[in-house]
Amino acid sequence: MAGTATTVGVLVVTATLAVGFLTAGAAASTAARASGAADAAALAAADTASGLVPGEPCDQAAAVAGRVGASVSACRLDGLVATVEVSIAFGAWDARARARAGPPPG
């Protein structure tokens, strides 16, 4: 009887840890995806602001972010420097990331 209870306890703890690690891994993956989306969106906005790409900078940022399932929460231009914040839903939470892009200081 004691061996059965110990075995069940070990299995429950192992399953709980496995679910926790899988959830943490998925959250880290979503955060990395949000970071990449923010980088790409900021570059798209900066390229559009500099005239390399036609259109509205923040619209281009939203289009690029949307391709990976992210939405632009904030988009700001300061001359040719674009700052973009994106979010990706992860369960009940959002993974958020912010990036800046523009010409080198100079």
N, C-alpha and C positions, 0 to 999 in steps of 0.2 A: 504494500500500500504506500509506504513512504517513498519507494523508488518511482512509483507512478506520479505522485504529486511533484516530486523534484523534476521529473522529465517534462511534465506539463508546464511547470514554472519556467524551466529553461527555454522551452519552445515559445512561450508567450513573450518572454524577455527578448529572445532572438527576433521574433516577428515584429515586435514593437521597434527595436533598433533598426531593423531593415526598412520599415516604413519611414522612420524618421530620416535615415540616411538618403533614401530615395527622394523624399520631399525636399531635403536640403540641396541635393544635387539638381533637382528640377528648378528650384528657386535660383541657384547659382547660374544655371544655363539661361534662364529667362533674363537675369540681370545682365549677363554678357551680351545677349541678343539686344537688349535695350541700349547698352553702351555702343554697340556697333551701329544701331539705327540712329542714335544721336550723332555719332561721328559722320555718318554718310549724309544725314539731313543737313548738318551744319555746313559740310563741304558743298552740298548742292545749293544751299542758300547763298553762300559766299561766292560761288562761281556765277550765280545768276546776278548777284549785286555788282560784280565786277564787269558784267557784260559778256562773259564767255558763253552763257546759256541764256536764251531768250525767256522772258516771262517774269513773274512776280517771285521774289526770293522765298517768301514764306510758303507760297503755294507749291513751289518746287520741293521745299523741305518736307511738306506734308505728303506730297506724292511719293517721295523716296522712302519716308518712314512707313507709309502705308503698305509698301511692297513687302515688308517683313512683319506686318501685323501690328505696328506701333502707331500711336497717334501723337501728334504734336500738341503739347500742353502750352508751350510758350515759344515765341519766335521774336527775336529782337535784332535789329540792325543798328550798328554804330559805324557809319561810313561803310567800309567794305568788310567789316568784321561782323559775322553772324553768330549769335548765341541761340541755340535751340535746345529745348527740353522736351523729351519724349516719354511716353509711358506705355507699358504693355501689361495687360491684365494677367494676374497670376492668382487664380482662385478668388478669394475675397480681397486680395491686396493688389497693388500696382507696383511693378518694377519701374523705377524712374531713373533717367540718366540725362545729363546735360553735357553739351559740347560746344566749343567755340572754334571757328575757322575763319581764316582771312589771310591777307598778305603778311609777310614777315614784318616785324617792326623795323622802322627804319631810317 
